Amino acid sequence: MEALQQKIREQGIVLSDQVLKVDAFLNHQIDPQLMKLIGDEFAALFKDSGITKIVTIEASGIAPAIMTGLNLGVPVIFARKQHSLTLTENLLSATVYSFTKRTESTVAISPRHLTSSDRVLIIDDFLANGKASQALISIIKQAGATVAGLGIVIEKSFQGGRAELDAQGYRVESLARVKSLAGGVVTFIE
């Protein structure tokens, strides 16, 4: 997706050979026009997959997930990281390790919103080591639902998450595949 790659080149900040900061348009300040294009692209990629729900993790995956859900006409569920007085009943949950925050969190979804008849599209902002994706897959499986695919905004292809998901047989569609962040320069897989 050329518009996304261009935005990464212009506004992304390489913090190290492992970390790309995109808070100017994706995960702190959000570019609504870019999110619309991202939603359009994911919807086009998965339009024939029978998607009934979209699942993401709060907070950075919410914007692209909502735009995709709007395009596909399906609800969006976000796995919550924070405990809530209103979210208490027999939660579907999993533990996820954040590469960039270097913390472990428990994420949860109410079983009222995810059923065994659902075909679920996972949307996330980044794919690095695949820990967030694996946590969401675990939650979806706990509900007895089917993972129809994963839509990733930015994939760090030099880390192992994609290979692990591919080996498990999941369909992964990434809109920008980063080959390297070496020398402070973003290089894409074309």
C-alpha distance (Angstrom), angle and dihedral (degrees) to the residues before:
residue distance angle dihedral
M1 . . .
E2 3.78 . .
A3 3.85 97.1 .
L4 3.80 90.7 56.2
Q5 3.80 93.5 46.1
Q6 3.79 90.0 49.7
K7 3.82 91.5 50.4
I8 3.82 90.1 50.0
R9 3.82 90.7 50.3
E10 3.82 92.5 48.2
Q11 3.80 102.6 38.3
G12 3.80 107.6 14.3
I13 3.79 116.4 104.7
V14 3.79 120.3 -150.4
L15 3.81 106.1 -142.1
S16 3.81 95.3 176.7
D17 3.79 139.7 -22.0
Q18 3.84 86.2 -79.5
V19 3.84 104.6 37.3
L20 3.82 130.3 67.1
K21 3.81 117.5 -175.4
V22 3.82 114.2 -148.9
D23 3.79 100.4 163.6
A24 3.82 92.4 127.2
F25 3.82 92.5 72.6
L26 3.83 113.5 2.7
N27 3.77 119.2 30.4
H28 3.80 109.5 21.2
Q29 3.79 107.3 12.6
I30 3.81 109.5 28.3
D31 3.80 125.9 -147.1
P32 3.85 102.5 -144.2
Q33 3.81 94.4 -164.0
L34 3.79 91.3 52.6
M35 3.83 90.1 46.6
K36 3.82 88.7 53.3
L37 3.82 90.4 53.1
I38 3.81 90.3 47.0
G39 3.81 90.9 50.2
D40 3.81 90.3 48.4
E41 3.80 91.4 51.2
F42 3.81 96.0 47.7
A43 3.82 90.6 46.0
A44 3.81 90.5 52.0
L45 3.81 91.9 48.0
F46 3.82 94.5 49.3
K47 3.83 102.4 29.5
D48 3.81 93.3 112.6
S49 3.82 96.2 44.2
G50 3.81 98.4 89.5
I51 3.81 93.3 -118.9
T52 3.82 113.4 -173.7
K53 3.84 99.2 169.8
I54 3.78 139.4 17.7
V55 3.81 120.2 -144.3
T56 3.81 127.5 -164.6
I57 3.81 138.7 154.6
E58 3.77 122.1 -105.8
A59 2.93 129.4 -76.4
S60 3.80 119.9 2.8
G61 3.79 96.7 36.3
I62 3.79 94.7 52.9
A63 3.83 99.3 83.2
P64 3.83 97.1 51.4
A65 3.81 90.4 39.8
I66 3.81 92.9 53.3
M67 3.79 92.7 48.8
T68 3.81 90.2 49.4
G69 3.80 91.1 47.1
L70 3.80 90.4 50.1
N71 3.81 89.9 53.3
L72 3.81 94.5 45.7
G73 3.81 94.3 39.7
V74 3.82 94.0 -126.3
P75 3.82 134.3 123.3
V76 3.79 121.7 -96.6
I77 3.81 120.7 -139.0
F78 3.76 121.6 -167.9
A79 3.78 122.2 -157.9
R80 3.77 106.6 -126.0
K81 3.78 122.2 -131.9
Q82 3.78 95.9 -170.1
H83 3.77 124.7 71.6
S84 3.79 114.2 -116.0
L85 3.79 133.9 -165.5
T86 3.81 88.3 -134.1
L87 3.80 97.1 48.0
T88 3.79 104.5 66.0
E89 3.83 112.7 110.7
N90 3.84 115.9 111.1
L91 3.78 92.6 -52.6
L92 3.77 124.5 -153.1
S93 3.80 101.6 -126.1
A94 3.79 145.1 168.8
T95 3.77 137.9 177.1
V96 3.79 119.4 -112.9
Y97 3.79 131.1 -171.5
S98 3.81 116.1 -144.7
F99 3.80 112.5 -142.0
T100 3.81 94.4 -160.1
K101 3.81 97.3 40.9
R102 3.80 94.0 37.6
T103 3.80 90.7 -141.1
E104 3.77 136.3 116.0
S105 3.80 120.5 -128.6
T106 3.75 136.8 179.8
V107 3.79 112.2 -128.8
A108 3.78 122.7 -163.0
I109 3.80 143.4 -171.4
S110 3.77 128.1 -168.5
P111 3.81 112.0 -111.7
R112 3.83 87.8 -135.6
H113 3.80 89.5 75.1
L114 3.79 101.2 45.0
T115 3.80 123.3 52.5
S116 3.78 138.5 175.3
S117 3.82 90.6 -102.2
D118 3.82 92.9 60.8
R119 3.81 125.1 107.8
V120 3.78 103.7 -155.1
L121 3.78 132.6 -154.4
I122 3.79 113.7 -160.1
I123 3.80 114.4 -147.6
D124 3.81 122.5 -171.0
D125 3.78 137.6 165.0
F126 3.82 96.8 -129.9
L127 3.78 139.4 20.1
A128 3.80 113.0 -161.9
N129 3.79 115.9 136.1
G130 3.80 93.2 -5.3
K131 3.81 97.6 -119.3
A132 3.83 95.1 129.8
S133 3.80 91.2 46.9
Q134 3.80 91.7 49.2
A135 3.83 91.0 50.1
L136 3.80 91.3 51.8
I137 3.81 91.3 46.2
S138 3.81 88.5 52.8
I139 3.82 91.7 51.8
I140 3.82 92.1 47.4
K141 3.80 90.6 50.0
Q142 3.83 90.7 48.8
A143 3.82 87.1 58.6
G144 3.81 90.4 49.4
A145 3.81 89.4 -119.6
T146 3.81 126.0 138.6
V147 3.80 124.9 -110.5
A148 3.81 103.7 -134.4
G149 3.80 94.5 -178.7
L150 3.78 148.5 -53.0
G151 3.79 126.0 -102.2
I152 3.79 113.2 -160.4
V153 3.79 123.1 -172.1
I154 3.84 96.2 -159.3
E155 3.79 123.5 13.4
K156 3.79 121.0 -165.8
S157 3.79 94.0 -149.2
F158 3.80 92.9 -173.7
Q159 3.82 88.9 69.7
G160 3.81 123.5 72.4
G161 3.81 104.3 -111.3
R162 3.81 97.6 96.1
A163 3.80 94.4 48.1
E164 3.81 91.1 51.2
L165 3.82 93.0 50.3
D166 3.81 91.8 44.8
A167 3.82 90.0 50.9
Q168 3.82 89.0 53.8
G169 3.80 90.0 53.4
Y170 3.81 99.3 -111.1
R171 3.79 122.3 148.0
V172 3.81 108.1 -120.8
E173 3.81 121.7 -171.4
S174 3.81 115.0 -174.4
L175 3.79 121.2 -173.8
A176 3.82 95.7 -157.0
R177 3.80 120.3 23.8
V178 3.79 112.2 -163.3
K179 3.80 112.7 -152.3
S180 3.81 96.4 -176.1
L181 3.80 145.2 -8.0
A182 3.81 92.9 -164.9
G183 3.78 117.5 144.0
G184 3.80 91.5 11.1
V185 3.80 91.4 -70.0
V186 3.80 125.4 120.7
T187 3.80 111.3 -134.4
F188 3.80 118.3 -172.3
I189 3.78 132.1 -151.2
E190 3.78 102.3 -120.9
